[in-house]
């Protein structure tokens, strides 16, 4: 009989039992840092922008020179000059004059406002009519408005995104301290498994979990190591798991996690270190094993691909994030359930769904399939959870859908 833990108990167990791996910082080009965990805080070393600039095409003015103006009584200002893109404005704008500036162009000293060109008129005699009064700071970005020396830009532990790479480019950080990639060993077990490229014989199936987990780990930013398929032999599996644990920071074993004659994964994990749990109160994924050898996680995933997928997404990736000292981001959207979904198992139930947009409504269409069939995952946009104390959700229920980003 499995002694199951709730998902919250599993997360607490992960927090208590595993710590971030120390001394694993490496510097890489910022263009290669997407999806990596930042190892140190990033502070700005310069002003961005380094000059006052306009946010509109128009004219830089002293706002006080436009007070009280209107279309009927425009403020008529001599054109003092023009600022071109990529050029500075290293002079002071005299009072009672204006300067032509493009969007993003530098603002000369003395000017404290940019008036949109739509509210002006060029009289063709060297003067510009201002038809709408401006205010100090209007349509301007001031030096250091974005960042200034010493300002924190990114915090250690962040999983770097494309917008973070843009921020690094803006402050000139072309070399970035990141946590070295975790090496994660992947093993599939079962007498019935054959590689994906092999035609299955009678009673055999292709190994789905290894390529699925390797691709998931790679997208996550880990270095996945494929240790292949091992038959249901305790000695052979033990040798393979010991080798993987010696060479990697974590080991995932799929199959051999249920209670059965040939299910030896639990015994091997216990012999290698500490058995932390055997069973999680979720559907699918109940017969999950978690142990550790030192600080290295040893995770026994269910053999069914759908169950292995959910356990890896829900628990393994956050655990790996913790080893790297980072936080696992979750991307969710609110959607409306298109049909009722039952659940009465005493376990948290996870369901795949497709998302469809109907006008202003975002609909979640449950993916119906028998347990263990990979078609539950193919084409799914995300998944949602029905809590263990809930007997199901009705049609039209508002749910939170976790997006399968990067899968």
Buried (B, 14 or more C-beta within 10 A) or exposed (E): EBEBBBBEEBBEBBEEBBEBBEEBEEEEEBEEBEBBBBBBEBBBBEBBBEBBBBBBBBBBBBBBBBEEBEEEEBBBBEBBBEBEEEEEBEEEBEEBBBBBBBBBBBBBEBBBBBBBBEBBBEEEEEBBBBBBBBEEBBBBBBBBBBBEEEBEBBEBBBBBBEEBBEBBEBBEBEEBBBBBBBBBBBBBBBEBBBEEEEEEEEEBEBBBBBBBBBEBBBBBBBEBBEBEBBEBBBEEBBEBBBBBBEEBBBBBBBBBBBEEEBBBBBBBBBBBBEBBBBBBBBBBBBBBBBBBBEBBBBBBBBBBBBBBBBBBBBBBBBBBBBBBBBBBEEEEBEBBBBEEBEBEBEBBBBBBBBBEEEEEEBBBBBBEBEEBEBBBBEEBBBBBBBEBEEEEBEEEBEBEBBBBEEB
